[in-house]
Amino acid sequence: MPIYEYQCQACGRRFEELVFSASAPTPDCPDCRSDKVEKLMSAAAVRPAGTPRGSGGFAPPGCGPGAGRR
């Protein structure tokens, strides 16, 4: 289930919404309840090679490619 980023055209609020289906309707603005909301293009989440899943992109020392080799 992807999280999409939206911006309200009426009040300018940017917000994120967890979407359960690609065919789900565009949500209303959580602030002003306007239906004039557009989906924004978001940056893709990229995990560097060798970084443990769930680490947020940061690997503790000694983790990753070549760890433990001398």
N, C-alpha and C positions, 0 to 999 in steps of 0.2 A: 504494500500500500504506500504510494508515494505521498510526500508532503509537497503541496504546491504553494507558491507565493502569489499573492494577489494585491492589487491596489485599487482603492475606491476612487472613482472619478468624481464623486460628489464632495467628499471631505478630504481626500488625499491620504487616508490611513493605509499603511501597508500591513498585511497580516499573512499568516501561514495557516493552511488548513490540511488536515489529513483526509485524503480522498480514497474512498473504498472502491470506487469503480470509475473507469475512464468515461463512462456515460453519465456520471453524476452531474447534476446541475451546478452552475457557478453559485457559490454561497453569497448571501447578502453581507454587507459590511457589518462587523460586530459593533461599531460605534454609532453610525447614523442609520443603519438598517436599509441603506440604499441598495438597489439591485444593479446599479451601474458600476460593476466591478470587472476589472480585466485581469487575466492571468499574466504573470510576468515570466520572463525567461530567467531562470536561475542558473547559477554556476553549478556544474556537476561536482559531486563529492568524489575526490580521488584519494586513494590510499597508496602511498609510495610502496614500491616493491620491498618486501621484507618486513613491513610494519605489521605488528599483530592486529587482528581485527578487534574493534572496540577500544582501541588505544587513542582514538581521536587524531591519528597521524603522528603521534609521538611514540618512540620506542625507548624503553629503559636501556641504560648502558648494558652491553653484552647481548642484546637481542638483534636479530636481523641476519642478513647474509654474512657468512663467514664468522659468526659468533662462535667462540670456543676453539677456533683453529689458530694455530701458531706456526 
